[in-house]
Amino acid sequence: MVPAVRAAEGEGLSRETPQSNQACRFCRDFCSPNTGGCEVTNDFTERRIEAHLSKQRKMSRWTRCPLLLLCLLLACEVQAQVENRVIFLPGTFQNVNVSRNETVQAVVSRIALDVAYVTLQFHTQHRNATLSYTRVPGPGTSLTAVDSGLLSALQPSQASLSLFLSSPDEDTVAGTGVILPYSNSDPVPGACNTEFDLDIDPNVYILYNLYETTICFAPANLGYERGETPPACDQSTETNTRWRLRYDVYQYFLPENDLSERSLFSGIQAVADIQGMTENGKRVMTLSSSDMSTAVFNSIPGQGVIYSVVVRDPLMNTSASYVPVHTYACSFASTLDGCQTLGKISTKIFFTIAGFAGLFVCFFGHRFFKCELFCMGFSFGTFFFFVLITRTTELDYDICLAVSAVIGVVGGVLLVMSWWRWGSVMACVVVVGLMLGFLVASMVLFTPLGDLDLFRQSDAVFWVTFCCIMVAVPLFFVRWPREGNIVTCGAVGAYAVILAINAYVYTSLSFITLNILKRFLNNNFSAVFTDVPFQAIDYAMITVWVVLGVGGVVLQLYRERTRPFFPPSPYLMWLQEHERRKTNVLDPSHHFPPLPNRLLARARQLTKRMEPAGEHTPLLL
């Protein structure tokens, strides 16, 4: 029979028992040498085989055949039962494959007497697995999830226990599991559960959408001895109750652009226990027992993140870990916009065009002033109307993006036409400066400053601070308009290139402006922790951004040093030319009729019959 379970490490699978050895030895009495059997023998076994074979030589061949079949069936049945059994040692990870429609017995052995309870956690990448106290899962005794865990309180003198793994779907589930022991002084995670199905629930539950990822967990209780009654959860709020406990929420980022199972299992093994999470993870917040047992984070589609909670008893100076949970903020089962095909085609097209336009503006924006104004007006109009359409309508994302882009084109044309008609350079430069101010304000609040409780608890404080930074930047343009305009071209144009790269390769720099967009679109985004990973790809993108921005600014400053600060308005130049031609009679262009008269004369020539060339005056006699 094909093994149903493979244990990855040495103590994983017990393949030999006295019953199986006896069955194999009994089988060998009737099998030829090619039949196979047990590989482990001894002198006593050999003597029994020889005696039994001498006895059986007297039997007829027809009598041996049914016994042979019965022997093979018995051996296969015993072997199948043994192969559905995995032995876990405390603190040792096991990689386990659970076949569909089969139940695997997880045996926990060698439990020390000073251990009061153990947690068994089992993690898969994206397929559900069922972890149960009984062989047949039932409500209140099992949990089906990608990251599942059960807590078992031990009885006096108990040194082993059994739990059960199964696959609820029609697929084989591959995962990794570990047993973690705790003493009677350690807090008991989820022991004061009143919300979820399990009586004691050490799991962290996770929900996510496009904007935010929410985790929640059940409160813990104080530790207690084996066989004793657990302390009451809500009888009082004194310091000798569970209300003194504190909860540290941790976050651990997996490698960027890595959706492999191996990467996830390595991360899980690195942060599954208290020591690993405190050393490798990042503590983002601490909750008291009176706080809501929830935390909200920024969703990063395609980025693997592991969340965990460590409950601490400050009086006893002990702690215990909940079962870590992971998310990629996307679906592995979706064929459209799944984790493997993240990013819509419309988004890639839009930001690819924006990236090329940004590269042009970065190096040639000030020289081609009308193109720069169009790009800035397009960006402002697209962003504003995308927020407006998304908040007020239920249109599909692709339609919202297309409509916003069309309106953005109109906004770019209007900004160019305003400069063409009125020629107010300062008004246009202030609009351009607001684009740089928006980027600077987004960068300031992208730092850990944006996760301060002051900004998370009050939208008004956040937006007032954002607007003040955004408006303050263009004030420098009043004194140095040309330099400010060139700096805007370099910084904003280079960032557009980064956004274009992000459409194909994930980088955390895109969340500089994406977090602001999410806050515009989601009323509850203020409570979200906006922390994102900074890894090798992000430092490379920062280098690209700085090199492009500085290179574009230096090039334009050098090239424009002998030119006028800004090109003149075409309409004002036309007016000046028109007035000059009207007043300067010596100008040859003054003798040309106006354009309407020339067009009318040309039309008359096309409709009037041509007179023959020759003398028109009569000859004198």
Disulfide bonds with the S-S distance in Angstrom:
Cys24-Cys38 2.46
Cys27-Cys71 2.04
Cys192-Cys233 2.04
Cys330-Cys339 1.83
